[in-house]
């Protein structure tokens, strides 16, 4: 039962990380490129990479004179955060694509 609770906690954290304007816009852009459910996982992975890239480039993008630092790829915290983001993007892009398929199926008839 502990494994199920851990998995649910990761899903909650993932949704909380994506449920902001940046995450929702990235998910919406991914859904616009989705043509079928086969692209769900690859586009969610790409969304995670874009999310992490934007977080790392944020000091430069905001106009501040900050340094760009690479993420610590060998730390467990980085991969845990990436997994949490992936779960969040899987939920959000799946939901958005489901809505997209309902709307455009009804419009075609």
C-alpha positions in Angstrom: 0.0 0.0 0.0 3.0 2.3 0.6 3.9 2.1 -3.1 0.5 3.2 -4.1 0.6 6.1 -1.7 4.1 7.1 -3.1 2.8 6.9 -6.7 -0.2 9.1 -5.8 2.0 11.6 -4.1 4.2 11.8 -7.3 1.1 12.4 -9.4 -0.1 15.1 -7.0 3.3 16.8 -7.1 3.5 16.5 -10.9 0.1 18.1 -11.4 1.0 20.9 -8.9 4.2 21.6 -10.9 2.4 21.8 -14.2 -0.7 23.6 -13.0 0.8 27.1 -13.7 0.8 29.3 -16.8 4.2 28.0 -18.0 3.3 24.3 -17.6 -0.2 24.7 -19.1 1.2 26.6 -22.2 3.8 24.0 -22.8 1.2 21.2 -22.5 -1.2 23.1 -24.8 1.5 23.5 -27.4 2.3 19.8 -27.1 -1.3 18.9 -27.7 -1.5 21.1 -30.8 1.2 18.9 -32.3 -0.4 15.6 -31.2 -2.0 13.8 -34.0 -2.7 10.5 -32.2 -2.4 8.8 -28.8 0.8 7.2 -30.1 2.5 10.6 -29.7 1.4 11.1 -26.2 4.5 9.8 -24.4 7.1 11.3 -26.8 5.5 14.7 -26.7 5.2 14.5 -22.9 8.9 13.8 -22.7 9.7 16.7 -25.0 7.5 18.9 -22.8 9.6 17.9 -19.8 12.8 18.8 -21.6 11.4 22.2 -22.6 10.2 22.8 -19.1 13.6 22.1 -17.6 15.3 24.2 -20.3 13.1 27.1 -19.5 13.8 26.8 -15.8 17.6 26.7 -16.4 17.4 29.7 -18.9 15.1 31.7 -16.7 17.7 34.2 -15.4 18.7 35.0 -19.0 15.2 35.1 -20.3 14.0 37.5 -17.6 16.7 40.0 -18.6 18.7 39.6 -15.4 22.4 39.2 -15.7 22.3 35.7 -14.3 24.5 32.7 -15.2 23.1 29.8 -17.1 23.9 26.6 -15.1 23.4 23.1 -16.3 21.2 20.9 -14.2 22.9 18.4 -12.0 22.2 15.3 -14.2 23.8 12.9 -11.8 21.8 13.8 -8.7 18.8 11.8 -7.6 16.8 15.0 -7.0 17.0 16.0 -10.7 15.7 12.7 -11.9 12.9 12.7 -9.2 11.9 16.1 -10.4 12.0 15.0 -14.0 9.8 12.0 -13.2 7.3 14.2 -11.3 7.2 16.6 -14.3 6.7 13.7 -16.7 3.8 12.3 -14.7 2.2 15.8 -14.6 2.6 16.3 -18.3 1.2 12.9 -19.0 -1.9 13.8 -17.1 -2.4 17.3 -18.5 -1.6 16.4 -22.1 -3.8 13.4 -22.0 -6.7 15.4 -20.6 -6.1 18.2 -23.2 -5.9 15.7 -26.1 -9.0 13.9 -24.9 -10.8 17.3 -25.0 -9.3 18.1 -28.4 -10.5 14.8 -29.8 -14.0 15.3 -28.5 -14.3 18.8 -29.8 -13.0 18.1 -33.3 -14.9 14.8 -33.6 -18.1 16.6 -33.0 -17.2 19.4 -35.4 -16.5 16.9 -38.2 -20.0 15.4 -38.0 
